[in-house]
Amino acid sequence: MTRRLYTILLRLLLPLALLRLYWRSLKSPAYRRRVGQRLSLGHAAPATQVWIHAVSVGEVQAAEPLIRRLIERDPPLSVLVTTTTPTGAERLRERFADNPAHRYTPYDLPGILDRFLDRTRPKLLIVMETEIWPNTLAACAARGIPVILANARLSERSAHGYGRFAQLTRETLQGFDLIAAQAEPDARRFIALGAQPERVRVTGNIKFDLRQPASLLDRAESMRRFWGSQRPVWIAASTHEGEEELLLAAHRQIRAILPDALLVLVPRHPERFDRVAELATRQGFPLARRSRREPCHADIAVFLGDTMGELPAFIAAVDTAYIGGSLVPTGGHNLLEAAAVGVPVAVGPHHFNFAVITELLCSEGGAVVVDDTAELTRVMSAWLSDATERARIGENGRRVVEANRGALDRLMALVEARLVEPSGGEAESN
Protein backbone atom coordinates (compact mmCIF):
# COMPACT_ATOMS: atom_id res chain seq x y z
CA MET A 1 0.00 0.00 0.00
CA THR A 2 1.25 3.50 -0.85
CA ARG A 3 0.58 6.64 1.18
CA ARG A 4 -1.73 7.94 -1.56
CA LEU A 5 -3.91 4.84 -1.35
CA TYR A 6 -3.80 5.01 2.47
CA THR A 7 -5.06 8.61 2.32
CA ILE A 8 -7.92 7.74 -0.04
CA LEU A 9 -9.00 4.89 2.23
CA LEU A 10 -8.79 7.09 5.32
CA ARG A 11 -10.96 9.77 3.67
CA LEU A 12 -13.55 7.12 2.85
CA LEU A 13 -13.44 5.83 6.43
CA LEU A 14 -13.70 9.26 8.09
CA PRO A 15 -17.54 9.19 8.31
CA LEU A 16 -17.30 5.79 9.98
CA ALA A 17 -14.70 7.14 12.42
CA LEU A 18 -17.07 9.97 13.37
CA LEU A 19 -19.95 7.51 13.67
CA ARG A 20 -17.80 5.36 15.96
CA LEU A 21 -17.19 8.39 18.20
CA TYR A 22 -20.95 8.89 18.43
CA TRP A 23 -21.50 5.20 19.18
CA ARG A 24 -18.89 5.23 21.95
CA SER A 25 -20.39 8.44 23.33
CA LEU A 26 -23.65 6.62 24.05
CA LYS A 27 -21.83 4.85 26.89
CA SER A 28 -19.10 7.42 27.50
CA PRO A 29 -20.42 10.96 26.75
CA ALA A 30 -16.89 12.42 26.77
CA TYR A 31 -16.39 11.04 23.25
CA ARG A 32 -18.87 13.53 21.80
CA ARG A 33 -17.13 16.53 23.33
CA ARG A 34 -14.64 18.63 21.38
CA VAL A 35 -15.09 16.53 18.23
CA GLY A 36 -14.10 19.58 16.19
CA GLN A 37 -10.56 19.30 17.54
CA ARG A 38 -10.16 15.97 15.76
CA LEU A 39 -10.91 17.82 12.51
CA SER A 40 -8.85 20.92 13.46
CA LEU A 41 -12.03 23.00 13.51
CA GLY A 42 -13.38 25.44 16.07
CA HIS A 43 -11.13 26.85 18.78
CA ALA A 44 -7.55 27.15 17.64
CA ALA A 45 -4.90 24.99 19.25
CA PRO A 46 -2.23 27.06 21.03
CA ALA A 47 1.12 27.73 19.42
CA THR A 48 3.69 25.47 21.04
CA GLN A 49 7.33 24.42 20.98
CA VAL A 50 6.89 20.70 21.64
CA TRP A 51 3.93 18.63 20.52
CA ILE A 52 3.62 15.30 22.35
CA HIS A 53 1.19 12.69 21.08
CA ALA A 54 0.08 10.07 23.62
CA VAL A 55 -2.88 7.89 22.65
CA SER A 56 -4.50 7.05 25.97
CA VAL A 57 -3.92 6.54 29.68
CA GLY A 58 -0.93 4.22 29.32
CA GLU A 59 0.93 6.52 26.96
CA VAL A 60 0.14 9.62 29.04
CA GLN A 61 1.49 7.81 32.07
CA ALA A 62 4.62 6.84 30.14
CA ALA A 63 5.08 10.44 28.95
CA GLU A 64 4.61 11.97 32.40
CA PRO A 65 8.30 12.14 33.42
CA LEU A 66 9.18 13.56 30.00
CA ILE A 67 6.42 16.18 30.19
CA ARG A 68 7.55 17.23 33.68
CA ARG A 69 11.15 17.57 32.52
CA LEU A 70 10.10 19.77 29.58
CA ILE A 71 7.78 22.12 31.47
CA GLU A 72 10.18 22.42 34.41
CA ARG A 73 13.17 23.04 32.16
CA ASP A 74 15.05 26.35 32.45
CA PRO A 75 13.75 28.07 30.43
CA PRO A 76 10.54 26.01 30.36
CA LEU A 77 9.12 24.86 27.06
CA SER A 78 5.53 25.30 25.93
CA VAL A 79 4.08 21.82 25.48
CA LEU A 80 0.90 20.63 23.79
CA VAL A 81 -0.27 17.06 24.42
CA THR A 82 -2.74 15.35 22.14
CA THR A 83 -4.60 12.17 23.05
CA THR A 84 -7.06 9.99 21.17
CA THR A 85 -9.22 9.01 24.14
CA PRO A 86 -11.06 11.04 26.79
CA THR A 87 -9.53 8.83 29.48
CA GLY A 88 -6.08 9.90 28.32
CA ALA A 89 -7.19 13.53 28.46
CA GLU A 90 -8.57 13.04 31.96
CA ARG A 91 -5.35 11.42 33.17
CA LEU A 92 -3.36 14.38 31.80
CA ARG A 93 -5.66 16.87 33.53
CA GLU A 94 -5.41 15.00 36.85
CA ARG A 95 -1.63 15.02 36.78
CA PHE A 96 -0.94 18.44 35.25
CA ALA A 97 -4.12 20.60 35.43
CA ASP A 98 -3.87 23.10 32.53
CA ASN A 99 -0.13 22.97 31.82
CA PRO A 100 0.54 21.44 29.36
CA ALA A 101 -2.39 22.26 27.13
CA HIS A 102 -4.45 19.41 25.70
CA ARG A 103 -6.23 18.80 22.39
CA TYR A 104 -7.62 15.69 20.79
CA THR A 105 -5.39 14.23 18.09
CA PRO A 106 -6.22 15.48 14.58
CA TYR A 107 -7.15 12.77 12.11
CA ASP A 108 -4.26 11.72 9.88
CA LEU A 109 -5.46 13.55 6.75
CA PRO A 110 -3.54 16.30 4.92
CA GLY A 111 -6.09 19.15 5.15
CA ILE A 112 -6.79 18.51 8.81
CA LEU A 113 -3.09 18.30 9.64
CA ASP A 114 -2.30 21.48 7.70
CA ARG A 115 -4.84 23.43 9.77
CA PHE A 116 -3.46 21.96 12.97
CA LEU A 117 0.18 22.71 12.15
CA ASP A 118 -0.63 26.22 10.87
CA ARG A 119 -2.02 27.01 14.31
CA THR A 120 0.39 25.18 16.60
CA ARG A 121 3.71 25.67 14.71
CA PRO A 122 5.64 23.12 16.81
CA LYS A 123 9.43 22.95 16.71
CA LEU A 124 9.39 19.24 17.55
CA LEU A 125 6.91 16.35 17.61
CA ILE A 126 7.40 13.54 20.11
CA VAL A 127 5.23 10.48 19.49
CA MET A 128 4.92 8.01 22.35
CA GLU A 129 5.57 4.29 21.98
CA THR A 130 4.01 2.79 18.80
CA GLU A 131 1.95 5.42 17.00
CA ILE A 132 2.93 5.51 13.32
CA TRP A 133 0.88 7.95 11.24
CA PRO A 134 2.07 8.36 7.60
CA ASN A 135 0.49 11.72 6.77
CA THR A 136 1.47 13.28 10.08
CA LEU A 137 5.09 12.38 9.42
CA ALA A 138 4.91 13.66 5.84
CA ALA A 139 3.33 16.95 6.93
CA CYS A 140 6.01 17.49 9.56
CA ALA A 141 8.77 16.66 7.08
CA ALA A 142 7.38 19.22 4.62
CA ARG A 143 7.64 21.88 7.32
CA GLY A 144 11.04 20.82 8.65
CA ILE A 145 9.63 19.65 11.99
CA PRO A 146 11.72 16.78 13.41
CA VAL A 147 9.77 13.81 14.78
CA ILE A 148 10.93 11.48 17.56
CA LEU A 149 9.28 8.15 18.29
CA ALA A 150 9.99 8.03 22.03
CA ASN A 151 9.95 5.06 24.38
CA ALA A 152 9.33 3.08 21.21
CA ARG A 153 8.21 -0.51 21.48
CA LEU A 154 7.25 -3.01 18.80
CA SER A 155 6.12 -6.52 19.67
CA GLU A 156 6.55 -9.42 17.28
CA ARG A 157 2.79 -9.44 16.77
CA SER A 158 2.69 -5.73 15.87
CA ALA A 159 5.73 -6.04 13.63
CA HIS A 160 4.01 -8.83 11.71
CA GLY A 161 0.94 -6.62 11.27
CA TYR A 162 2.95 -3.67 9.97
CA GLY A 163 4.87 -6.04 7.69
CA ARG A 164 1.70 -6.68 5.70
CA PHE A 165 2.00 -3.11 4.39
CA ALA A 166 5.72 -3.21 3.76
CA GLN A 167 6.04 -0.25 1.38
CA LEU A 168 3.93 2.14 3.45
CA THR A 169 5.57 1.03 6.70
CA ARG A 170 9.09 1.45 5.32
CA GLU A 171 8.32 4.91 3.92
CA THR A 172 6.69 5.99 7.17
CA LEU A 173 9.42 4.71 9.50
CA GLN A 174 12.01 6.53 7.41
CA GLY A 175 10.15 9.74 8.21
CA PHE A 176 11.21 9.60 11.86
CA ASP A 177 14.30 11.65 12.67
CA LEU A 178 14.87 9.41 15.66
CA ILE A 179 13.42 6.19 17.03
CA ALA A 180 14.32 5.93 20.73
CA ALA A 181 13.62 2.25 21.40
CA GLN A 182 12.97 0.71 24.78
CA ALA A 183 15.15 -2.36 24.17
CA GLU A 184 17.32 -4.10 21.58
CA PRO A 185 14.52 -6.41 20.31
CA ASP A 186 12.34 -3.36 19.63
CA ALA A 187 15.18 -1.66 17.75
CA ARG A 188 15.83 -4.74 15.61
CA ARG A 189 12.16 -5.00 14.63
CA PHE A 190 11.98 -1.33 13.61
CA ILE A 191 15.10 -1.70 11.48
CA ALA A 192 13.79 -4.90 9.90
CA LEU A 193 10.65 -3.02 8.85
CA GLY A 194 12.66 -0.30 7.14
CA ALA A 195 13.80 2.25 9.73
CA GLN A 196 17.21 3.72 8.99
CA PRO A 197 19.68 2.05 11.42
CA GLU A 198 21.56 5.28 12.08
CA ARG A 199 18.34 6.87 13.33
CA VAL A 200 17.52 4.13 15.83
CA ARG A 201 18.84 4.31 19.40
CA VAL A 202 18.19 2.11 22.42
CA THR A 203 17.53 4.51 25.29
CA GLY A 204 15.60 2.26 27.70
CA ASN A 205 12.09 2.56 29.07
CA ILE A 206 11.24 5.92 30.64
CA LYS A 207 8.44 4.25 32.60
CA PHE A 208 11.18 3.22 35.04
CA ASP A 209 11.71 6.96 35.69
CA LEU A 210 8.15 7.64 36.80
CA ARG A 211 8.17 9.35 40.20
CA GLN A 212 4.97 9.03 42.17
CA PRO A 213 3.74 12.08 44.10
CA ALA A 214 4.76 12.33 47.74
CA SER A 215 1.11 12.05 48.76
CA LEU A 216 0.74 8.58 47.24
CA LEU A 217 1.62 6.59 50.35
CA ASP A 218 -0.67 8.70 52.54
CA ARG A 219 -3.54 8.13 50.10
CA ALA A 220 -2.73 4.41 50.00
CA GLU A 221 -2.73 4.12 53.80
CA SER A 222 -6.10 5.86 53.97
CA MET A 223 -7.48 3.53 51.31
CA ARG A 224 -6.21 0.47 53.13
CA ARG A 225 -7.88 1.52 56.37
CA PHE A 226 -11.11 1.97 54.43
CA TRP A 227 -10.89 -1.60 53.07
CA GLY A 228 -9.77 -3.12 56.37
CA SER A 229 -6.17 -3.19 57.52
CA GLN A 230 -6.14 -6.84 58.61
CA ARG A 231 -7.89 -8.54 55.70
CA PRO A 232 -5.98 -9.87 52.66
CA VAL A 233 -6.48 -7.60 49.64
CA TRP A 234 -5.46 -8.16 46.00
CA ILE A 235 -6.08 -6.04 42.94
CA ALA A 236 -6.92 -6.91 39.35
CA ALA A 237 -5.91 -3.74 37.51
CA SER A 238 -6.78 -2.61 33.97
CA THR A 239 -8.98 -5.59 33.15
CA HIS A 240 -10.67 -6.18 29.79
CA GLU A 241 -13.78 -7.77 28.31
CA GLY A 242 -13.91 -11.48 29.04
CA GLU A 243 -11.30 -11.23 31.78
CA GLU A 244 -13.47 -10.34 34.76
CA GLU A 245 -15.30 -13.69 34.59
CA LEU A 246 -11.95 -15.46 34.96
CA LEU A 247 -10.86 -13.21 37.81
CA LEU A 248 -14.08 -13.59 39.73
CA ALA A 249 -13.77 -17.37 39.38
CA ALA A 250 -10.26 -17.13 40.83
CA HIS A 251 -11.49 -14.89 43.64
CA ARG A 252 -14.20 -17.39 44.55
CA GLN A 253 -11.49 -20.04 44.99
CA ILE A 254 -9.26 -17.65 46.93
CA ARG A 255 -12.11 -16.89 49.34
CA ALA A 256 -12.58 -20.62 49.88
CA ILE A 257 -9.06 -20.54 51.37
CA LEU A 258 -9.12 -16.99 52.79
CA PRO A 259 -12.80 -16.18 53.51
CA ASP A 260 -12.22 -12.49 54.23
CA ALA A 261 -10.14 -11.80 51.07
CA LEU A 262 -11.09 -8.66 49.12
CA LEU A 263 -10.68 -8.22 45.36
CA VAL A 264 -10.17 -4.65 44.15
CA LEU A 265 -11.40 -4.83 40.55
CA VAL A 266 -10.47 -1.97 38.21
CA PRO A 267 -11.67 -2.27 34.58
CA ARG A 268 -9.52 -0.53 31.98
CA HIS A 269 -12.35 1.35 30.25
CA PRO A 270 -14.89 3.51 32.15
CA GLU A 271 -17.74 2.61 29.82
CA ARG A 272 -17.54 -0.95 31.19
CA PHE A 273 -17.88 -0.06 34.88
CA ASP A 274 -21.62 -0.71 35.09
CA ARG A 275 -21.41 -4.00 33.20
CA VAL A 276 -18.65 -5.29 35.47
CA ALA A 277 -20.63 -4.25 38.55
CA GLU A 278 -23.63 -6.18 37.24
CA LEU A 279 -21.45 -9.20 36.50
CA ALA A 280 -20.04 -9.34 40.04
CA THR A 281 -23.45 -8.87 41.63
CA ARG A 282 -25.03 -11.49 39.37
CA GLN A 283 -22.38 -13.97 40.46
CA GLY A 284 -23.30 -13.41 44.09
CA PHE A 285 -20.37 -11.27 45.27
CA PRO A 286 -21.24 -8.53 47.78
CA LEU A 287 -20.02 -5.38 46.00
CA ALA A 288 -19.01 -1.84 46.94
CA ARG A 289 -18.43 0.85 44.29
CA ARG A 290 -15.84 3.55 44.79
CA SER A 291 -17.78 6.08 42.70
CA ARG A 292 -20.72 5.85 45.08
CA ARG A 293 -18.55 6.03 48.20
CA GLU A 294 -20.21 2.86 49.46
CA PRO A 295 -18.71 1.51 52.70
CA CYS A 296 -16.46 -1.52 52.44
CA HIS A 297 -17.71 -3.65 55.34
CA ALA A 298 -16.13 -6.96 56.27
CA ASP A 299 -18.73 -8.86 54.22
CA ILE A 300 -17.85 -7.03 50.98
CA ALA A 301 -16.05 -9.41 48.60
CA VAL A 302 -15.41 -7.12 45.62
CA PHE A 303 -14.52 -3.43 45.61
CA LEU A 304 -15.07 -1.89 42.17
CA GLY A 305 -12.56 0.87 41.40
CA ASP A 306 -14.86 2.77 39.05
CA THR A 307 -13.19 6.18 39.26
CA MET A 308 -10.39 7.79 37.31
CA GLY A 309 -6.95 8.68 38.64
CA GLU A 310 -6.94 6.48 41.75
CA LEU A 311 -5.33 3.34 40.37
CA PRO A 312 -1.80 4.19 41.64
CA ALA A 313 -3.15 4.60 45.19
CA PHE A 314 -5.16 1.38 44.90
CA ILE A 315 -2.05 -0.52 43.78
CA ALA A 316 0.07 0.94 46.57
CA ALA A 317 -2.56 -0.07 49.14
CA VAL A 318 -2.99 -3.76 48.27
CA ASP A 319 -0.99 -6.84 49.27
CA THR A 320 -0.64 -8.32 45.78
CA ALA A 321 -1.47 -7.33 42.21
CA TYR A 322 -2.56 -8.90 38.95
CA ILE A 323 -2.15 -6.67 35.87
CA GLY A 324 -4.95 -7.13 33.35
CA GLY A 325 -5.20 -7.54 29.63
CA SER A 326 -3.01 -10.60 29.95
CA LEU A 327 -5.36 -13.53 30.67
CA VAL A 328 -7.09 -12.48 27.44
CA PRO A 329 -5.09 -11.76 24.25
CA THR A 330 -4.96 -7.97 24.65
CA GLY A 331 -1.23 -7.69 25.31
CA GLY A 332 -1.13 -6.66 28.94
CA HIS A 333 -0.38 -3.41 30.73
CA ASN A 334 2.43 -1.87 32.74
CA LEU A 335 3.74 -3.83 35.73
CA LEU A 336 6.02 -1.09 36.97
CA GLU A 337 3.52 0.85 39.09
CA ALA A 338 3.17 -2.20 41.31
CA ALA A 339 6.86 -3.09 41.30
CA ALA A 340 7.89 0.48 42.15
CA VAL A 341 5.92 0.41 45.41
CA GLY A 342 7.07 -3.09 46.38
CA VAL A 343 3.87 -4.97 45.56
CA PRO A 344 4.39 -8.50 44.15
CA VAL A 345 2.80 -8.72 40.72
CA ALA A 346 1.43 -11.44 38.44
CA VAL A 347 0.47 -11.30 34.77
CA GLY A 348 -1.15 -13.75 32.40
CA PRO A 349 0.41 -15.37 29.32
CA HIS A 350 -0.67 -12.61 26.89
CA HIS A 351 1.77 -9.89 27.98
CA PHE A 352 3.41 -9.22 24.60
CA ASN A 353 3.04 -5.42 24.89
CA PHE A 354 5.30 -5.49 27.95
CA ALA A 355 7.39 -8.56 27.20
CA VAL A 356 10.78 -7.03 28.03
CA ILE A 357 9.63 -5.54 31.36
CA THR A 358 7.87 -8.77 32.30
CA GLU A 359 10.90 -10.94 31.46
CA LEU A 360 13.19 -8.62 33.42
CA LEU A 361 11.01 -8.59 36.53
CA CYS A 362 10.45 -12.35 36.37
CA SER A 363 14.17 -13.06 35.94
CA GLU A 364 14.90 -11.01 39.07
CA GLY A 365 12.13 -12.58 41.14
CA GLY A 366 9.87 -9.53 41.22
CA ALA A 367 6.95 -10.93 39.20
CA VAL A 368 5.48 -14.17 37.91
CA VAL A 369 3.57 -15.21 34.79
CA VAL A 370 0.49 -17.35 35.39
CA ASP A 371 -0.88 -19.45 32.55
CA ASP A 372 -4.50 -19.69 33.63
CA THR A 373 -7.07 -19.07 36.36
CA ALA A 374 -5.98 -22.08 38.41
CA GLU A 375 -2.38 -20.87 38.56
CA LEU A 376 -3.49 -17.32 39.36
CA THR A 377 -5.55 -18.69 42.26
CA ARG A 378 -2.61 -20.70 43.57
CA VAL A 379 -0.15 -17.78 43.35
CA MET A 380 -2.44 -15.18 44.88
CA SER A 381 -3.52 -17.50 47.70
CA ALA A 382 0.10 -18.30 48.54
CA TRP A 383 1.18 -14.67 48.50
CA LEU A 384 -1.80 -13.45 50.51
CA SER A 385 -1.03 -16.11 53.13
CA ASP A 386 2.69 -15.31 53.50
CA ALA A 387 3.73 -11.74 54.37
CA THR A 388 7.43 -12.64 54.36
CA GLU A 389 7.28 -14.00 50.82
CA ARG A 390 5.29 -10.96 49.66
CA ALA A 391 7.91 -8.65 51.10
CA ARG A 392 10.74 -10.58 49.42
CA ILE A 393 9.14 -10.52 45.97
CA GLY A 394 8.06 -6.91 46.34
CA GLU A 395 11.56 -5.82 47.27
CA ASN A 396 12.96 -7.66 44.23
CA GLY A 397 10.61 -5.69 42.01
CA ARG A 398 11.45 -2.39 43.67
CA ARG A 399 15.15 -3.08 43.18
CA VAL A 400 14.66 -3.76 39.45
CA VAL A 401 12.86 -0.44 39.00
CA GLU A 402 15.60 1.51 40.79
CA ALA A 403 18.37 -0.23 38.84
CA ASN A 404 16.83 0.65 35.48
CA ARG A 405 16.21 4.34 35.95
CA GLY A 406 18.06 6.71 33.62
CA ALA A 407 16.24 6.30 30.30
CA LEU A 408 14.72 9.77 30.69
CA ASP A 409 18.14 11.43 30.86
CA ARG A 410 19.24 9.61 27.69
CA LEU A 411 16.05 10.58 25.88
CA MET A 412 16.23 14.22 27.02
CA ALA A 413 19.75 14.54 25.65
CA LEU A 414 18.44 13.52 22.22
CA VAL A 415 15.42 15.83 22.54
CA GLU A 416 17.61 18.80 23.48
CA ALA A 417 19.79 18.19 20.43
CA ARG A 418 16.75 18.54 18.18
CA LEU A 419 15.50 21.66 19.92
CA VAL A 420 18.64 23.51 18.89
CA GLU A 421 18.32 25.14 15.49
CA PRO A 422 20.95 24.42 12.80
CA SER A 423 22.46 27.86 13.39
CA GLY A 424 23.26 26.80 16.95
CA GLY A 425 20.67 29.00 18.61
CA GLU A 426 17.86 27.59 20.69
CA ALA A 427 14.35 27.52 19.30
CA GLU A 428 12.55 30.76 20.09
CA SER A 429 9.99 30.82 22.88
CA ASN A 430 6.40 31.46 21.92
C-alpha positions, 0 to 999 in steps of 0.5 A, a space after each residue: 500500500 502507498 501513502 496515496 492509497 492510504 489517504 484515499 482509504 482514510 478519507 472514505 473511512 472518516 464518516 465511519 470514524 465519526 460515527 464510531 465516536 458517536 456510538 462510543 459516546 452513548 456509553 461514555 459521553 466524553 467522546 462527543 465533546 470537542 469533536 471539532 478538535 479531531 478535525 482541526 475546527 473550532 477553537 484554535 490549538 495554542 502555538 507550542 514548541 513541543 507537541 507530544 502525542 500520547 494515545 490514551 492513559 498508558 501513553 500519558 502515564 509513560 510520557 509523564 516524566 518527559 512532560 515534567 522535565 520539559 515544562 520544568 526546564 530552564 527556560 521552560 518549554 511550551 508543550 501541547 499534548 494530544 490524546 485519542 481518548 477522553 480517558 487519556 485527556 482526563 489522566 493528563 488533567 489529573 496530573 498536570 491541570 492546565 499545563 501542558 495544554 491538551 487537544 484531541 489528536 487530529 485525524 491523519 489527513 492532509 487538510 486537517 493536519 495542515 490546519 493543525 500545524 498552521 495554528 500550533 507551529 511546533 518545533 518538535 513532535 514527540 510520538 509516544 511508543 508505537 503510534 505511526 501515522 504516515 500523513 502526520 510524518 509527511 506533513 512534519 517533514 514538509 515543514 522541517 519539523 523533526 519527529 521522535 518516536 519516544 519510548 518506542 516498542 514493537 512486539 513481534 505481533 505488531 511487527 508482523 501486522 505492519 509487515 503486511 503493508 511493507 512499502 507504506 511502513 518502510 516509507 513511514 518509518 524513514 520519516 522519523 528523525 529518531 526512534 528511541 527504542 525501549 530495548 534491543 529487540 524493539 530496535 531490531 524490529 523497527 530496522 527490519 521493517 525499514 527504519 534507517 539504522 543510524 536513526 535508531 537508538 536504544 535509550 531504555 524505558 522511561 516508565 522506570 523513571 516515573 516518580 509518584 507524588 509524595 502524597 501517594 503513600 498517605 492516600 494508600 494508607 487511607 485507602 487500606 484503612 477503608 478496606 480493612 487493615 487486617 484482611 488480605 487484599 489483591 487487585 486486578 488492575 486494567 482488566 478487559 472484556 472477558 477477563 473479569 469472569 476469569 478473575 471472579 472465578 479465581 477470587 471465589 477459589 481464593 475466598 474458599 481458602 481466605 474467607 475475608 479476602 477482598 478483590 479490588 477490581 479496576 476495569 480498563 475502560 470507564 464505559 464498562 464499569 456498570 457491566 462489570 458491577 452487574 457481573 459481580 453482583 449477578 455472580 453473588 459477590 457482595 459489592 461496593 463501588 468507589 464512585 458511590 462512596 459505598 462503605 467496604 464492610 467486612 462482608 464485601 467481597 469485591 470493591 469496584 474501582 470505578 473512578 479515574 486517577 486512583 489506580 496508583 493509590 489502589 495498587 500501593 494499598 494492596 498486598 498483591 497485584 494482577 495486571 490485566 489484559 493478559 489472561 485475554 489476548 490484549 497484550 497486557 499493561 504496565 507492571 512497573 507501578 506495582 513493582 515500584 511500590 514493592 507490591 508483588 505482581 502477576 500477569 497472564 500469558 498474553 503480555 506481549 506489549 510489555 514482554 521485556 519488562 515482564 521478562 526482566 522482573 520475572 528473571 529477578 524474582 519480582 513478578 510471575 507469569 500465570 498461565 490460567 485461572 488455576 495458577 493465578 488462584 494458587 499464586 495469589 492464595 500463597 502470596 496473601 497467606 505469606 507476608 514474608 514472601 510478599 515482602 521478598 518478591 516486592 523488594 525484588 521488584 522495587 530493586 529492578 525499578 531503581 536499577 533501570 532508571 536513567 532512560 529519561 536522561 538519555 532521551 532528554 539529551 536527544 530531545 535537546 539536540 533537536 531543539 537547537 536550530 541548525 544555526 546553533 541557537 535555541 528555538 525561540 519561545 512562543 
